[in-house]
Amino acid sequence: MKVKVKKDTCIGCGACTVIADHVFQIGDDGLAEVIHPIENESEKIANIPNEEKENVIDASESCPTGAIEVIENEEHE
């Protein structure tokens, strides 16, 4: 599983940082971002460790603007 924050949708409310503080942080721009991104073209995407998957899904579902996109891996992990 991977995750990214859609910066054009994020309002910087910080809900994701409370729910999944090992995955998300508020960046210098005041918007949420993943903490350990892997570069994927112009987007910052993070691989999610198994122990954080539930928190990331909760954060995505709790985001008031839908700015957190969870990407299911096509291959079996």
VENDA-V322049 format. One record per residue. N is the residue number from 1. RES is the residue in three letters. SS is DSSP state (A for helix, B for strand, O for the rest). PHI is phi in whole degrees, 0 to 359 (none if undefined). Layout:
[[N,RES,SS,PHI] [N,RES,SS,PHI]]
//
This chain:
[[1,MET,O,none] [2,LYS,B,231] [3,VAL,B,214] [4,LYS,B,217] [5,VAL,B,252] [6,LYS,O,277] [7,LYS,O,299] [8,ASP,O,286] [9,THR,O,251] [10,CYS,O,295] [11,ILE,O,249] [12,GLY,O,73] [13,CYS,O,290] [14,GLY,O,88] [15,ALA,A,302] [16,CYS,A,296] [17,THR,A,289] [18,VAL,A,283] [19,ILE,A,282] [20,ALA,O,227] [21,ASP,O,290] [22,HIS,O,270] [23,VAL,O,243] [24,PHE,B,243] [25,GLN,B,215] [26,ILE,B,269] [27,GLY,O,278] [28,ASP,O,299] [29,ASP,O,275] [30,GLY,O,83] [31,LEU,O,246] [32,ALA,B,291] [33,GLU,B,206] [34,VAL,B,283] [35,ILE,O,283] [36,HIS,O,240] [37,PRO,O,282] [38,ILE,B,252] [39,GLU,B,285] [40,ASN,B,223] [41,GLU,O,56] [42,SER,O,263] [43,GLU,B,257] [44,LYS,B,262] [45,ILE,B,238] [46,ALA,B,241] [47,ASN,B,283] [48,ILE,O,254] [49,PRO,O,295] [50,ASN,A,308] [51,GLU,A,289] [52,GLU,A,255] [53,LYS,A,302] [54,GLU,A,298] [55,ASN,A,296] [56,VAL,A,294] [57,ILE,A,297] [58,ASP,A,299] [59,ALA,A,296] [60,SER,A,298] [61,GLU,A,290] [62,SER,A,269] [63,CYS,O,295] [64,PRO,O,292] [65,THR,O,249] [66,GLY,O,69] [67,ALA,O,279] [68,ILE,B,261] [69,GLU,B,251] [70,VAL,B,268] [71,ILE,B,245] [72,GLU,O,284] [73,ASN,O,292] [74,GLU,O,283] [75,GLU,O,268] [76,HIS,O,288] [77,GLU,O,277]]
//
